[in-house]
Amino acid sequence: MNDRLLLTLIIMAIIAIFLFAGRRLYLRNQRVQRRLQLGALFTNITHELLTPLAVISASVDKLRDTEPQYSHEYDMMQFNIQRMVRLLQQILETSKSAAGQLRLLVAQGDVMKYIRQTAECLEPLIVKKDMTFSINCQPESMMGWIDTDKLDKIIYNLLSNAAKYGKEGGTVSLSAITNDRFDEIEIKVSDDGEGISAKQMKHLFKRYHDGDYRQHQTIGTGLGLSLTKDLVYLNRGTITCHSEEGKGTAFTVKLPIKKEAFAPDQIDEQHKIVFNMSQNAIIDINTIVPDINAEPEDPIEDGYKLLVVEDNLELLMLMQQLLKRNYHVYIARNGNEAMRVIREKELDLIISDIMMPEMDGIELTKAVKADPNTNHLPIILLTAKTQEEDEKEALQSGADEYLRKPFRLGDLKLRIDNIIENRKRMQTEYSQLSAEEEAKHIAKAPSPDESFVNHVLEHIHKHINDESYDRDALAADMGTSASTLYNKLRSITGMNVSAFIRDVRMKEARRLGMENPNLRVSDLAYSVGFHDPRYFATCFKKQFGTQPKEFLESLQHSKSKGQGK
């Protein structure tokens, strides 16, 4: 009997332990779920706030263009827009930290150069209070592995804190040094303000604690130093504070910079650190220069066609108005509308927001890049998301460029022009390829655009002596419509289909003539699909600057001269 009772008690205890453990697991999962929901909520709220800021910023650019006499007021608006953006980024980053969603992604680059340039961009925070600002980085150049997004926020928060609580007319300094093993950097930000009391020092890094610990008439969120500590710890570093009341405060951050200090999934081997002034700079309202002119300095006359996709109607209309002076602009409110425009119109470039209803920018980019008829179209993605992993997701989807909201219209135009110039450069390269180089081009591992052109070249060379082989026949061989073939080939090479076929025939004729200078012009013409030798001679001279007969005779002369020796 006692054994049965003991067994029953043991079973009941085991069941109670399982129920208790299950309850704890359920509550923990609930807490995790709430954190994730909170993180998603903050992300959505941030997006909803950053998009109107982008509208305001674009409106300021438009006003600067039409009413330039109020430049000081526009500068002040842009300055405060940036302040709002920084605050929203702090709130979003803090919510991710609380939800355990902060991720580290380090890349290789010149750490000291990045620190110096970031600090220089933030100098207006300090000099507007008549403070003296000094930067000392030793050595001046040193390679290492850092997460630039996190380091930028750390430096910003420390300098912002020094500017906020330092005394007017005082000094703020930033120094960066490395240890003897060159595997760690030490960043120190110092001011000569009022200092921090021992009592307030205990709460210094607590979230939402602002404390007014230096008895200044300032209002803060209590997020800056707490977030800074979280970002430093995420980087496997340390942060300390030394302060004396009435003398000043110094924050010291130590961060590892060697690759071995980070987990494999925290290392980005694909990208190097590129410092982006436009993304990091704090606007100096005394020196800012308008980036959009009343008349385009170099208006594009050959009709580049852009599609702008944005669900916010005000921003969409502003972008259309500001871009239409330089380009032909089509618009769409979401990815599905955009796909209809892409199928119906001849486009050169797509600019799309990421967060949209029905089909977002990532899905749109993947759909465009997965379709052989449209994968040549460059795409610039715009987003209110602020994390480097978001940028990585955008680029991995196939986007060519990525721009964070709120952006300056001048920055967007610069990216558009860079893509167009790169496309022009590629078109020039194609036009200058010889027949031999075309053959090598086909043989190498291609990009999607190159793969398309390679297939076109293969089909043309198969029918090189067929005078009836034209645009429609090539489109049929490529398995696409004549209009799609025209749009894509013109976008990549700068030539229409007929001109491209003729260009290939001409280059092949030149190659055959160099191989056999004794060919008659008529035979050369027939071999590359020309039934009229006179028309062939006209095309040959137009492309190479000499008649085919003269070309062949000069080759014969050179050959006989070489044999005479």
Secondary structure, DSSP 8 states (H G I E B T S, - for coil): -HHHHHHHHHHHHHHHHHHHHHHHHHHHHHHHHHHHHHHHHHHHHHHHHHHHHHHHHHHHHHHHHH-GGGHHHHHHHHHHHHHHHHHHHHHHHHHHHHTT-----EEEEEHHHHHHHHHHHTTHHHHTTT-EEEEEEESS--EEEE-HHHHHHHHHHHHHHHHHHS-TT-EEEEEEEE-TTSSEEEEEEEE-SS---HHHHTTTTSTT--TTTT--S----S-HHHHHHHHHHHTT-EEEEEEETTTEEEEEEEEE-SGGGS-GGGEEEEEE----HHHH----TTT---SS-SS-SS---S--EEEEE-S-HHHHHHHHHHHTTTSEEEEESSHHHHHHHHHHS--SEEEEESS-SSS-HHHHHHHHHHSTTTTTS-EEEEES---HHHHHHHHHTT-SEEEESS--HHHHHHHHHHHHHHHHHHHHHHHT--HHHHHHHHHS---HHHHHHHHHHHHHHHTTT-TT--HHHHHHHHTS-HHHHHHHHHHHHSS-HHHHHHHHHHHHHHHHHHH-TT--HHHHHHHTT-S-HHHHHHHHHHHHSS-HHHHHHHHHHHHHHHHH-
